[in-house]
């Protein structure tokens, strides 16, 4: 599970109800990023890289299979253009640093709207988005097209309630997004928002079903 806006300071880890949480934040910001890993998988985490308080990755290894999970919190609308450039440059470096033999999931709050329709981004946008595309959303789509990734949120036809990732008293948007490399898109079986009556957070729980083949030694088929 990927977390953003953790509100915790420093590059640390802690146990949370049987899970292991790795997170990164700083004094100068109220937000941070983190990755929450199930107890059964925590022993497979071999590397944690905290790039800054808006970007971190963990690497899990299961036999011959390696998965990188990248948690992001993109600059908000109205932030300095140079800060946005630093964010995208850092994310570009992280994604390009993953070998072709490994998988990577980029997930988090991109603070941008990719829009209902692909609108010229058919290679990376599946045509099932929400809302009106804005500048930040276009920046995400440009990045995905340039780096060879797809926005899997937009790949499955869903009712509105299963597309909206952020809801408040005055707005509802789709700003939490999941990206995979284009060649790994077939591994994603489904992606949707899970509805909950928990009102403690305005962000909603976004889930992706990923079919991953385990190494032959485990004879696990898919998991």
N, CA, C and O of each residue as an XYZ file, in Angstrom:
892
protein
N       0.844     -1.190      0.000
C       0.000      0.000      0.000
C       0.880      1.240      0.000
O       1.849      1.327      0.754
N       0.532      2.199     -0.855
C       1.279      3.442     -0.939
C       0.561      4.526     -0.150
O      -0.661      4.658     -0.226
N       1.327      5.296      0.606
C       0.783      6.397      1.404
C       1.393      7.702      0.933
O       2.573      7.754      0.586
N       0.580      8.772      0.921
C       1.119     10.109      0.745
C       0.484     11.003      1.795
O      -0.543     10.649      2.374
N       1.090     12.167      2.046
C       0.648     13.066      3.111
C       0.685     12.352      4.463
O      -0.296     12.390      5.207
N       1.801     11.705      4.787
C       1.892     10.952      6.027
C       1.909     11.837      7.263
O       1.513     11.394      8.341
N       2.367     13.097      7.124
C       2.467     14.053      8.234
C       3.546     13.655      9.250
O       3.661     14.307     10.288
N       4.334     12.615      8.991
C       5.418     12.235      9.894
C       6.733     12.782      9.374
O       6.957     12.856      8.165
N       7.602     13.165     10.301
C       8.850     13.821      9.935
C      10.002     12.820      9.951
O      10.079     11.940     10.807
N      10.903     12.987      8.963
C      12.126     12.207      8.958
C      12.076     10.955      8.102
O      10.991     10.488      7.757
N      13.237     10.398      7.751
C      13.320      9.156      6.983
C      13.351      7.965      7.934
O      14.424      7.561      8.381
N      12.201      7.406      8.245
C      12.123      6.377      9.269
C      11.222      5.225      8.842
O      10.681      5.207      7.736
N      11.077      4.254      9.761
C      10.175      3.122      9.569
C       9.522      2.822     10.903
O      10.096      3.092     11.958
N       8.319      2.262     10.857
C       7.641      1.883     12.084
C       6.662      0.748     11.804
O       6.235      0.538     10.669
N       6.319      0.023     12.865
C       5.331     -1.041     12.762
C       3.944     -0.466     13.014
O       3.738      0.304     13.952
N       2.984     -0.856     12.153
C       1.618     -0.341     12.257
C       0.641     -1.501     12.112
O       0.378     -1.955     10.998
N       0.100     -1.985     13.230
C      -0.909     -3.038     13.219
C      -0.504     -4.248     12.373
O      -1.296     -4.743     11.572
N       0.715     -4.713     12.551
C       1.169     -5.890     11.831
C       1.794     -5.594     10.481
O       2.313     -6.499      9.827
N       1.750     -4.343     10.057
C       2.374     -3.916      8.808
C       3.679     -3.188      9.117
O       3.915     -2.761     10.248
N       4.517     -3.054      8.101
C       5.743     -2.252      8.237
C       5.601     -1.040      7.325
O       5.344     -1.175      6.129
N       5.769      0.132      7.901
C       5.647      1.379      7.147
C       7.009      2.046      7.035
O       7.645      2.353      8.044
N       7.449      2.268      5.808
C       8.627      3.084      5.544
C       8.135      4.434      5.042
O       7.271      4.478      4.167
N       8.663      5.543      5.571
C       8.155      6.840      5.165
C       9.269      7.867      5.140
O      10.356      7.651      5.677
N       8.970      9.000      4.497
C       9.937     10.084      4.378
C       9.204     11.416      4.428
O       8.269     11.644      3.660
N       9.626     12.297      5.333
C       9.045     13.622      5.448
C      10.102     14.594      5.945
O      11.226     14.180      6.231
N       9.773     15.869      6.055
C      10.747     16.855      6.525
C      10.061     17.923      7.353
O       8.841     18.080      7.302
N      10.853     18.651      8.110
C      10.322     19.688      8.983
C       9.651     20.813      8.207
O       8.684     21.412      8.677
N      10.171     21.095      7.018
C       9.677     22.270      6.303
C       8.356     22.015      5.586
O       7.760     22.943      5.040
N       7.896     20.779      5.582
C       6.636     20.461      4.917
C       5.695     19.755      5.881
O       6.142     19.146      6.854
N       4.430     19.830      5.624
C       3.463     19.109      6.438
C       3.132     17.759      5.830
O       2.405     16.971      6.435
N       3.655     17.478      4.638
C       3.325     16.242      3.946
C       4.565     15.397      3.704
O       5.693     15.881      3.788
N       4.332     14.123      3.401
C       5.414     13.210      3.092
C       4.884     12.028      2.312
O       3.718     12.016      1.918
N       5.733     11.024      2.082
C       5.336      9.834      1.337
C       5.741      8.599      2.126
O       6.617      8.658      2.988
N       5.091      7.475      1.820
C       5.423      6.246      2.509
C       4.869      5.036      1.790
O       4.019      5.152      0.907
N       5.368      3.858      2.183
C       4.885      2.594      1.637
C       4.633      1.649      2.802
O       5.510      1.432      3.638
N       3.421      1.087      2.851
C       3.006      0.173      3.904
C       3.011     -1.242      3.341
O       2.359     -1.514      2.333
N       3.756     -2.154      3.998
C       3.941     -3.504      3.479
C       3.372     -4.524      4.461
O       3.586     -4.430      5.669
N       2.643     -5.501      3.919
C       2.063     -6.564      4.724
C       3.163     -7.357      5.435
O       4.279     -7.480      4.930
N       2.834     -7.889      6.606
C       3.801     -8.634      7.410
C       4.419     -9.797      6.643
O       5.601    -10.095      6.819
N       3.629    -10.459      5.788
C       4.130    -11.599      5.032
C       5.151    -11.194      3.977
O       5.932    -12.029      3.521
N       5.153     -9.920      3.584
C       6.045     -9.448      2.524
C       7.215     -8.621      3.056
O       8.164     -8.361      2.316
N       7.167     -8.211      4.297
C       8.178     -7.274      4.801
C       9.583     -7.860      4.720
O      10.552     -7.118      4.565
N       9.706     -9.194      4.823
C      11.013     -9.825      4.723
C      11.572     -9.832      3.313
O      12.747    -10.135      3.108
N      10.723     -9.493      2.324
C      11.159     -9.464      0.931
C      11.649     -8.080      0.507
O      12.137     -7.909     -0.610
N      11.519     -7.086      1.402
C      12.001     -5.735      1.105
C      13.519     -5.719      1.277
O      14.028     -5.914      2.381
N      14.233     -5.486      0.181
C      15.698     -5.526      0.218
C      16.335     -4.145      0.119
O      17.527     -3.985      0.382
N      15.530     -3.138     -0.265
C      16.101     -1.806     -0.417
C      15.020     -0.746     -0.251
O      13.914     -0.884     -0.772
N      15.351      0.306      0.477
C      14.464      1.464      0.628
C      15.259      2.699      0.237
O      16.332      2.951      0.784
N      14.731      3.473     -0.715
C      15.424      4.681     -1.167
C      14.504      5.882     -0.992
O      13.463      5.984     -1.641
N      14.901      6.780     -0.112
C      14.140      8.005      0.117
C      14.790      9.122     -0.684
O      15.826      9.653     -0.284
N      14.196      9.474     -1.795
C      14.763     10.518     -2.653
C      14.578     11.886     -2.010
O      15.520     12.675     -1.936
N      13.371     12.163     -1.549
C      13.043     13.397     -0.832
C      11.685     13.198     -0.174
O      11.200     12.068     -0.104
N      11.051     14.282      0.315
C       9.773     14.117      0.999
C       8.593     14.046      0.032
O       7.440     14.066      0.462
N       8.870     13.964     -1.271
C       7.815     13.814     -2.264
C       7.994     12.550     -3.106
O       7.196     12.272     -4.001
N       9.048     11.789     -2.810
C       9.354     10.645     -3.663
C      10.222      9.638     -2.915
O      11.271      9.992     -2.376
N       9.781      8.385     -2.885
C      10.580      7.312     -2.302
C      10.227      5.991     -2.989
O       9.165      5.863     -3.598
N      11.122      5.021     -2.886
C      10.881      3.711     -3.487
C      11.305      2.614     -2.516
O      12.176      2.809     -1.668
N      10.662      1.451     -2.666
C      11.133      0.252     -1.994
C      11.258     -0.847     -3.055
O      10.562     -0.829     -4.070
N      12.149     -1.795     -2.800
C      12.343     -2.916     -3.715
C      12.061     -4.215     -2.969
O      12.609     -4.460     -1.895
N      11.188     -5.052     -3.560
C      10.862     -6.353     -3.001
C      11.372     -7.437     -3.936
O      11.218     -7.332     -5.153
N      11.977     -8.474     -3.379
C      12.489     -9.582     -4.173
C      11.876    -10.886     -3.671
O      11.961    -11.205     -2.486
N      11.259    -11.634     -4.582
C      10.692    -12.943     -4.280
C      11.296    -13.932     -5.254
O      10.808    -14.081     -6.374
N      12.364    -14.617     -4.832
C      13.043    -15.530     -5.744
C      13.672    -14.760     -6.886
O      14.522    -13.896     -6.670
N      13.255    -15.071     -8.100
C      13.797    -14.409     -9.283
C      12.978    -13.181     -9.688
O      13.301    -12.511    -10.669
N      11.918    -12.891     -8.927
C      11.023    -11.788     -9.286
C      11.314    -10.563     -8.432
O      11.442    -10.669     -7.212
N      11.419     -9.392     -9.073
C      11.712     -8.142     -8.363
C      10.674     -7.077     -8.710
O      10.407     -6.812     -9.883
N      10.095     -6.474     -7.678
C       9.097     -5.419     -7.855
C       9.545     -4.170     -7.113
O       9.862     -4.221     -5.924
N       9.570     -3.037     -7.831
C       9.859     -1.732     -7.239
C       8.534     -0.973     -7.077
O       7.735     -0.893     -8.010
N       8.320     -0.428     -5.895
C       7.119      0.376     -5.630
C       7.574      1.793     -5.328
O       8.349      2.025     -4.400
N       7.087      2.736     -6.119
C       7.480      4.135     -6.005
C       6.294      4.957     -5.510
O       5.254      5.009     -6.166
N       6.450      5.596     -4.358
C       5.406      6.430     -3.774
C       5.710      7.899     -4.065
O       6.818      8.369     -3.808
N       4.722      8.622     -4.601
C       4.955     10.011     -4.989
C       3.890     10.945     -4.416
O       2.758     10.540     -4.151
N       4.280     12.187     -4.236
C       3.357     13.266     -3.893
C       3.787     14.473     -4.708
O       4.713     15.189     -4.328
N       3.113     14.695     -5.829
C       3.522     15.727     -6.780
C       3.202     17.129     -6.251
O       2.288     17.290     -5.442
N       3.946     18.137     -6.702
C       3.665     19.523     -6.292
C       2.235     19.923     -6.638
O       1.703     19.521     -7.673
N       1.632     20.701     -5.786
C       0.258     21.128     -5.975
C       0.149     22.226     -7.031
O       1.134     22.863     -7.403
N      -1.075     22.424     -7.497
C      -1.353     23.508     -8.437
C      -0.923     24.829     -7.810
O      -1.216     25.093     -6.644
N      -0.233     25.653     -8.579
C       0.212     26.945     -8.082
C       1.605     26.946     -7.491
O       2.136     28.008     -7.168
N       2.215     25.762     -7.341
C       3.575     25.713     -6.825
C       4.566     26.209     -7.869
O       4.259     26.269     -9.060
N       5.748     26.559     -7.406
C       6.789     27.090     -8.275
C       7.131     26.118     -9.403
O       7.246     24.912     -9.183
N       7.291     26.657    -10.613
C       7.586     25.821    -11.774
C       8.892     25.070    -11.655
O       9.010     23.950    -12.152
N       9.880     25.670    -11.001
C      11.168     25.007    -10.825
C      11.031     23.799     -9.905
O      11.695     22.784    -10.114
N      10.181     23.899     -8.896
C       9.962     22.770     -7.999
C       9.281     21.622     -8.743
O       9.608     20.456     -8.523
N       8.336     21.952     -9.620
C       7.678     20.922    -10.417
C       8.684     20.226    -11.327
O       8.651     19.005    -11.482
N       9.576     21.009    -11.926
C      10.588     20.425    -12.806
C      11.498     19.481    -12.038
O      11.849     18.412    -12.538
N      11.884     19.870    -10.817
C      12.746     19.011    -10.000
C      12.042     17.692     -9.679
O      12.666     16.631     -9.672
N      10.736     17.772     -9.415
C       9.968     16.563     -9.119
C       9.976     15.604    -10.308
O      10.278     14.421    -10.153
N       9.640     16.119    -11.504
C       9.564     15.253    -12.683
C      10.946     14.732    -13.073
O      11.072     13.588    -13.510
N      11.961     15.539    -12.923
C      13.325     15.078    -13.214
C      13.732     13.947    -12.275
O      14.353     12.973    -12.699
N      13.376     14.083    -10.993
C      13.718     13.050    -10.013
C      12.960     11.762    -10.300
O      13.531     10.675    -10.210
N      11.677     11.871    -10.646
C      10.877     10.688    -10.960
C      11.394     10.010    -12.223
O      11.446      8.782    -12.296
N      11.778     10.809    -13.217
C      12.356     10.267    -14.449
C      13.610      9.448    -14.125
O      13.800      8.358    -14.664
N      14.450      9.972    -13.256
C      15.691      9.279    -12.883
C      15.395      7.963    -12.175
O      16.067      6.960    -12.415
N      14.387      7.967    -11.303
C      14.017      6.752    -10.574
C      13.518      5.672    -11.531
O      13.960      4.525    -11.466
N      12.596      6.044    -12.418
C      12.017      5.061    -13.338
C      13.081      4.510    -14.284
O      13.136      3.303    -14.522
N      13.918      5.383    -14.820
C      14.964      4.930    -15.741
C      16.030      4.094    -15.034
O      16.760      3.337    -15.674
N      16.113      4.235    -13.729
C      17.101      3.468    -12.984
C      16.690      2.036    -12.692
O      17.485      1.260    -12.161
N      15.443      1.673    -13.037
C      14.968      0.306    -12.812
C      15.315     -0.555    -14.020
O      14.900     -0.231    -15.133
N      16.057     -1.634    -13.839
C      16.420     -2.512    -14.968
C      15.196     -3.081    -15.659
O      14.143     -3.236    -15.039
N      15.329     -3.393    -16.938
C      14.215     -3.948    -17.709
C      13.727     -5.272    -17.159
O      12.578     -5.653    -17.381
N      14.583     -5.973    -16.447
C      14.216     -7.270    -15.880
C      13.332     -7.142    -14.638
O      12.796     -8.141    -14.158
N      13.174     -5.914    -14.109
C      12.383     -5.688    -12.910
C      11.096     -4.929    -13.250
O      11.015     -4.250    -14.273
N      10.106     -5.055    -12.385
C       8.839     -4.349    -12.543
C       8.829     -3.118    -11.649
O       9.505     -3.077    -10.622
N       8.054     -2.114    -12.050
C       7.895     -0.916    -11.216
C       6.453     -0.437    -11.254
O       5.826     -0.391    -12.313
N       5.945     -0.085    -10.097
C       4.639      0.560     -9.948
C       4.884      1.948     -9.392
O       5.527      2.094     -8.352
N       4.382      2.968    -10.069
C       4.460      4.343     -9.574
C       3.067      4.731     -9.108
O       2.115      4.678     -9.887
N       2.940      5.117     -7.855
C       1.614      5.372     -7.296
C       1.645      6.549     -6.344
O       2.651      6.805     -5.682
N       0.523      7.269     -6.282
C       0.438      8.361     -5.320
C      -0.472      9.481     -5.775
O      -1.271      9.327     -6.699
N      -0.330     10.611     -5.105
C      -1.133     11.806     -5.356
C      -0.368     12.696     -6.341
O       0.640     13.308     -5.986
N      -0.861     12.760     -7.582
C      -0.200     13.562     -8.608
C      -0.758     14.973     -8.696
O      -0.268     15.780     -9.487
N      -1.792     15.293     -7.885
C      -2.361     16.638     -7.866
C      -2.670     17.156     -9.268
O      -2.483     18.339     -9.552
N      -3.138     16.277    -10.133
C      -3.493     16.656    -11.499
C      -4.675     15.857    -11.988
O      -4.936     14.758    -11.497
N      -5.392     16.399    -12.950
C      -6.573     15.739    -13.516
C      -6.277     15.326    -14.959
O      -5.948     16.169    -15.794
N      -6.393     14.035    -15.248
C      -6.103     13.559    -16.602
C      -7.316     13.645    -17.528
O      -7.184     13.462    -18.739
N      -8.493     13.921    -16.971
C      -9.675     14.107    -17.798
C     -10.397     12.809    -18.130
O      -9.856     11.715    -17.968
N     -11.635     12.959    -18.599
C     -12.491     11.807    -18.918
C     -11.942     11.019    -20.097
O     -11.836      9.794    -20.040
N     -11.592     11.732    -21.172
C     -11.171     11.082    -22.406
C      -9.676     11.248    -22.633
O      -9.029     12.108    -22.035
N      -9.143     10.404    -23.509
C      -7.701     10.402    -23.756
C      -7.218     11.705    -24.401
O      -6.136     12.188    -24.071
N      -7.999     12.271    -25.305
C      -7.679     13.573    -25.891
C      -6.284     13.689    -26.462
O      -5.572     14.644    -26.151
N      -5.876     12.746    -27.287
C      -4.555     12.786    -27.897
C      -3.494     12.017    -27.122
O      -2.344     11.938    -27.552
N      -3.878     11.450    -25.978
C      -2.941     10.673    -25.169
C      -3.339      9.197    -25.139
O      -3.162      8.521    -24.126
N      -3.872      8.709    -26.245
C      -4.385      7.349    -26.288
C      -3.368      6.274    -25.955
O      -3.740      5.179    -25.536
N      -2.096      6.570    -26.135
C      -1.056      5.578    -25.841
C      -0.939      5.330    -24.335
O      -0.594      4.224    -23.918
N      -1.223      6.350    -23.513
C      -1.043      6.226    -22.063
C      -2.349      6.351    -21.276
O      -2.414      5.933    -20.120
N      -3.376      6.915    -21.884
C      -4.674      7.130    -21.252
C      -5.663      6.147    -21.865
O      -5.880      6.143    -23.077
N      -6.267      5.305    -21.008
C      -7.162      4.259    -21.505
C      -8.544      4.723    -21.886
O      -9.332      3.931    -22.403
N      -8.873      6.003    -21.646
C     -10.172      6.526    -22.061
C     -11.244      6.476    -20.997
O     -12.409      6.746    -21.291
N     -10.885      6.135    -19.752
C     -11.868      6.045    -18.680
C     -11.419      6.861    -17.470
O     -11.314      6.339    -16.361
N     -11.158      8.130    -17.696
C     -10.755      9.010    -16.609
C     -11.951      9.725    -16.012
O     -13.098      9.318    -16.198
N     -11.656     10.828    -15.272
C     -12.728     11.585    -14.620
C     -12.368     13.066    -14.630
O     -11.204     13.434    -14.473
N     -13.375     13.904    -14.814
C     -13.186     15.343    -14.722
C     -12.559     15.957    -15.969
O     -12.497     15.333    -17.028
N     -12.096     17.201    -15.814
C     -11.477     17.947    -16.899
C      -9.965     17.936    -16.750
O      -9.442     18.167    -15.660
N      -9.264     17.669    -17.845
C      -7.804     17.660    -17.811
C      -7.282     19.055    -17.487
O      -7.787     20.047    -18.013
N      -6.263     19.134    -16.615
C      -5.632     20.416    -16.325
C      -4.139     20.348    -16.648
O      -3.650     19.331    -17.140
N      -3.431     21.421    -16.372
C      -2.010     21.503    -16.733
C      -1.190     20.418    -16.045
O      -0.311     19.814    -16.659
N      -1.485     20.172    -14.759
C      -0.748     19.153    -14.014
C      -1.039     17.755    -14.563
O      -0.146     16.911    -14.637
N      -2.293     17.520    -14.945
C      -2.654     16.233    -15.533
C      -1.978     16.011    -16.876
O      -1.533     14.904    -17.180
N      -1.903     17.069    -17.679
C      -1.216     16.980    -18.967
C       0.274     16.704    -18.763
O       0.886     15.973    -19.542
N       0.860     17.296    -17.702
C       2.276     17.052    -17.410
C       2.499     15.581    -17.077
O       3.488     14.985    -17.505
N       1.579     14.999    -16.316
C       1.678     13.574    -15.991
C       1.584     12.713    -17.250
O       2.373     11.786    -17.432
N       0.620     13.019    -18.114
C       0.441     12.243    -19.342
C       1.646     12.396    -20.268
O       2.061     11.432    -20.912
N       2.208     13.604    -20.337
C       3.415     13.823    -21.141
C       4.571     12.987    -20.602
O       5.320     12.371    -21.361
N       4.703     12.977    -19.274
C       5.769     12.188    -18.655
C       5.589     10.705    -18.960
O       6.538     10.025    -19.354
N       4.366     10.207    -18.777
C       4.096      8.790    -19.009
C       4.393      8.404    -20.454
O       4.968      7.348    -20.717
N       4.002      9.258    -21.380
C       4.255      8.967    -22.797
C       5.750      8.979    -23.086
O       6.240      8.137    -23.838
N       6.476      9.918    -22.501
C       7.908     10.049    -22.738
C       8.696      8.883    -22.148
O       9.669      8.418    -22.741
N       8.263      8.410    -20.960
C       9.005      7.379    -20.245
C       8.531      5.965    -20.589
O       9.174      4.983    -20.217
N       7.389      5.866    -21.310
C       6.878      4.559    -21.710
C       6.036      3.874    -20.648
O       6.158      2.668    -20.433
N       5.165      4.660    -19.970
C       4.283      4.094    -18.955
C       2.828      4.379    -19.312
O       2.546      5.181    -20.202
N       1.910      3.721    -18.614
C       0.482      3.938    -18.823
C      -0.197      4.204    -17.480
O       0.252      3.712    -16.445
N      -1.280      4.984    -17.503
C      -2.066      5.261    -16.301
C      -3.150      4.194    -16.208
O      -4.141      4.253    -16.936
N      -2.971      3.223    -15.323
C      -3.890      2.085    -15.307
C      -5.254      2.436    -14.742
O      -6.226      1.732    -15.016
N      -5.358      3.526    -13.947
C      -6.686      3.974    -13.495
C      -7.638      4.159    -14.659
O      -8.836      3.904    -14.539
N      -7.107      4.599    -15.774
C      -7.941      4.981    -16.910
C      -8.216      3.824    -17.858
O      -8.780      4.029    -18.933
N      -7.830      2.621    -17.482
C      -7.916      1.490    -18.409
C      -9.163      0.635    -18.250
O      -9.400     -0.264    -19.056
N      -9.975      0.904    -17.207
C     -11.132      0.060    -16.940
C     -12.394      0.906    -16.803
O     -12.396      1.886    -16.059
N     -13.473      0.543    -17.511
C     -14.735      1.289    -17.386
C     -15.342      1.060    -16.005
O     -15.608     -0.079    -15.618
N     -15.560      2.145    -15.265
C     -16.096      2.058    -13.910
C     -17.174      3.118    -13.705
O     -17.232      4.115    -14.424
N     -18.022      2.880    -12.712
C     -18.950      3.917    -12.292
C     -18.161      5.046    -11.631
O     -17.024      4.849    -11.200
N     -18.758      6.202    -11.557
C     -18.073      7.379    -11.022
C     -17.484      7.128     -9.635
O     -16.362      7.548     -9.349
N     -18.244      6.438     -8.768
C     -17.779      6.196     -7.413
C     -16.481      5.395     -7.365
O     -15.740      5.470     -6.384
N     -16.204      4.633     -8.416
C     -14.992      3.819     -8.448
C     -13.865      4.486     -9.243
O     -12.820      3.881     -9.484
N     -14.094      5.744     -9.648
C     -13.069      6.532    -10.333
C     -12.569      7.686     -9.465
O     -11.390      8.037     -9.514
N     -13.459      8.270     -8.677
C     -13.119      9.426     -7.854
C     -12.233      8.984     -6.695
O     -12.634      8.135     -5.898
N     -11.037      9.549     -6.594
C     -10.088      9.164     -5.539
C     -10.015     10.181     -4.407
O      -9.438      9.895     -3.358
N     -10.591     11.367     -4.605
C     -10.555     12.403     -3.581
C     -11.914     13.088     -3.557
O     -12.391     13.583     -4.578
N     -12.531     13.110     -2.382
C     -13.845     13.726     -2.256
C     -13.899     14.574     -0.991
O     -13.505     14.136      0.090
N     -14.396     15.801     -1.154
C     -14.617     16.683     -0.013
C     -16.034     17.224     -0.100
O     -16.814     16.807     -0.957
N     -16.364     18.152      0.788
C     -17.716     18.710      0.802
C     -18.007     19.528     -0.445
O     -19.166     19.725     -0.809
N     -16.937     20.010     -1.109
C     -17.158     20.911     -2.244
C     -16.607     20.383     -3.568
O     -16.852     20.978     -4.617
N     -15.874     19.287     -3.532
C     -15.285     18.808     -4.790
C     -15.082     17.302     -4.782
O     -15.027     16.670     -3.727
N     -14.972     16.743     -5.975
C     -14.595     15.340     -6.133
C     -13.704     15.253     -7.370
O     -14.049     15.776     -8.429
N     -12.565     14.594     -7.231
C     -11.580     14.551     -8.299
C     -10.902     13.182     -8.353
O     -11.118     12.318     -7.504
N     -10.084     13.022     -9.373
C      -9.271     11.826     -9.548
C      -7.813     12.273     -9.609
O      -7.286     12.552    -10.686
N      -7.166     12.338     -8.442
C      -5.789     12.827     -8.394
C      -4.796     11.749     -7.960
O      -3.589     11.908     -8.139
N      -5.301     10.658     -7.393
C      -4.437      9.536     -7.007
C      -4.404      8.551     -8.169
O      -5.439      8.039     -8.593
N      -3.207      8.294     -8.676
C      -3.083      7.527     -9.918
C      -2.019      6.448     -9.789
O      -1.110      6.545     -8.965
N      -2.150      5.411    -10.625
C      -1.227      4.278    -10.646
C      -0.660      4.113    -12.042
O      -1.404      4.097    -13.023
N       0.658      3.991    -12.134
C       1.329      3.857    -13.435
C       2.130      2.561    -13.493
O       2.750      2.150    -12.513
N       2.103      1.930    -14.659
C       2.918      0.759    -14.963
C       3.645      1.002    -16.269
O       3.218      1.819    -17.085
N       4.751      0.285    -16.467
C       5.395      0.311    -17.769
C       4.434     -0.250    -18.814
O       3.643     -1.148    -18.527
N       4.512      0.288    -20.018
C       3.583     -0.091    -21.077
C       3.558     -1.604    -21.300
O       2.494     -2.191    -21.501
N       4.736     -2.230    -21.263
C       4.810     -3.663    -21.493
C       4.219     -4.495    -20.377
O       3.945     -5.680    -20.565
N       4.014     -3.882    -19.200
C       3.458     -4.600    -18.050
C       1.969     -4.333    -17.867
O       1.360     -4.843    -16.926
N       1.383     -3.546    -18.749
C      -0.042     -3.228    -18.639
C      -0.909     -4.491    -18.594
O      -1.925     -4.510    -17.900
N      -0.529     -5.531    -19.312
C      -1.334     -6.761    -19.350
C      -1.376     -7.458    -17.995
O      -2.246     -8.296    -17.762
N      -0.457     -7.128    -17.104
C      -0.434     -7.749    -15.782
C      -1.534     -7.212    -14.878
O      -1.915     -7.863    -13.905
N      -2.047     -6.023    -15.196
C      -3.078     -5.392    -14.377
C      -4.446     -5.945    -14.748
O      -4.920     -5.742    -15.866
N      -5.075     -6.637    -13.821
C      -6.372     -7.267    -14.064
C      -7.545     -6.344    -13.744
O      -8.629     -6.497    -14.306
N      -7.327     -5.389    -12.843
C      -8.394     -4.462    -12.474
C      -7.795     -3.327    -11.658
O      -6.724     -3.469    -11.068
N      -8.496     -2.198    -11.631
C      -8.053     -1.042    -10.860
C      -9.284     -0.198    -10.537
O      -9.993      0.250    -11.438
N      -9.531      0.014     -9.246
C     -10.713      0.791     -8.869
C     -10.590      1.311     -7.447
O      -9.751      0.867     -6.663
N     -11.460      2.271     -7.144
C     -11.566      2.825     -5.800
C     -12.472      1.921     -4.968
O     -13.525      1.486     -5.433
N     -12.055      1.645     -3.740
C     -12.868      0.879     -2.804
C     -13.642      1.851     -1.922
O     -13.046      2.680     -1.234
N     -14.955      1.751     -1.942
C     -15.797      2.666     -1.178
C     -15.740      2.330      0.307
O     -15.646      1.164      0.690
N     -15.798      3.365      1.135
C     -15.730      3.186      2.579
C     -16.535      4.283      3.257
O     -16.667      5.387      2.730
N     -17.067      3.970      4.421
C     -17.792      4.961      5.209
C     -16.865      5.736      6.132
O     -17.308      6.610      6.877
N     -15.575      5.412      6.083
C     -14.597      6.111      6.919
C     -14.381      7.524      6.380
O     -13.906      7.698      5.258
N     -14.723      8.514      7.169
C     -14.651      9.914      6.731
C     -13.432     10.629      7.298
O     -13.355     11.856      7.231
N     -12.475      9.886      7.857
C     -11.312     10.511      8.473
C     -10.324     11.060      7.451
O      -9.459     11.865      7.795
N     -10.446     10.634      6.208
C      -9.567     11.132      5.158
C     -10.369     11.422      3.899
O     -11.341     10.730      3.598
N      -9.956     12.451      3.169
C     -10.650     12.796      1.932
C     -10.175     11.943      0.759
O     -10.874     11.811     -0.246
N      -8.964     11.358      0.897
C      -8.489     10.436     -0.123
C      -9.173      9.087      0.051
O      -9.430      8.658      1.176
N      -9.468      8.422     -1.056
C     -10.147      7.134     -0.992
C      -9.183      6.022     -1.387
O      -8.178      6.262     -2.055
N      -9.502      4.817     -0.969
C      -8.614      3.672     -1.120
C      -8.630      3.188     -2.576
O      -9.664      2.746     -3.079
N      -7.481      3.275     -3.242
C      -7.353      2.873     -4.641
C      -6.594      1.553     -4.716
O      -5.498      1.426     -4.169
N      -7.182      0.571     -5.399
C      -6.630     -0.782     -5.428
C      -6.360     -1.224     -6.856
O      -7.167     -0.981     -7.752
N      -5.226     -1.872     -7.063
C      -4.889     -2.473     -8.354
C      -4.650     -3.959     -8.154
O      -3.889     -4.355     -7.270
N      -5.297     -4.786     -8.972
C      -5.049     -6.226     -8.970
C      -3.981     -6.523    -10.011
O      -4.191     -6.333    -11.209
N      -2.829     -6.994     -9.535
C      -1.690     -7.234    -10.409
C      -1.380     -8.728    -10.419
O      -1.089     -9.310     -9.374
N      -1.441     -9.348    -11.593
C      -1.140    -10.762    -11.730
C       0.342    -10.953    -11.995
O       0.824    -10.653    -13.088
N       1.067    -11.449    -11.001
C       2.519    -11.594    -11.107
C       2.899    -13.066    -11.010
O       2.464    -13.763    -10.093
N       3.701    -13.536    -11.944
C       4.159    -14.921    -11.916
C       5.316    -15.058    -10.949
O       6.293    -14.314    -11.023
N       5.199    -16.007    -10.050
C       6.278    -16.293     -9.113
C       7.327    -17.149     -9.812
O       7.066    -17.736    -10.862
N       8.511    -17.212     -9.221
C       9.564    -18.003     -9.834
C       9.182    -19.489     -9.807
O       8.412    -19.918     -8.948
N       9.719    -20.265    -10.742
C       9.344    -21.651    -10.933
C       9.612    -22.492     -9.700
O       8.903    -23.468     -9.455
N      10.616    -22.136     -8.923
C      10.959    -22.923     -7.740
C       9.808    -22.974     -6.738
O       9.635    -23.960     -6.022
N       9.013    -21.882     -6.699
C       7.905    -21.821     -5.748
C       6.656    -22.485     -6.274
O       5.734    -22.769     -5.510
N       6.612    -22.740     -7.599
C       5.445    -23.359     -8.231
C       4.163    -22.648     -7.825
O       3.151    -23.281     -7.522
N       4.225    -21.330     -7.823
C       3.092    -20.579     -7.295
C       2.085    -20.130     -8.314
O       1.040    -19.609     -7.925
N       2.333    -20.300     -9.602
C       1.419    -19.808    -10.621
C       1.380    -18.313    -10.573
O       2.395    -17.663    -10.822
N       0.207    -17.727    -10.252
C       0.087    -16.291    -10.140
C      -0.224    -15.916     -8.708
O      -0.851    -16.671     -7.966
N       0.238    -14.713     -8.335
C      -0.052    -14.251     -6.970
C      -0.158    -12.747     -6.943
O      -0.398    -12.163     -5.886
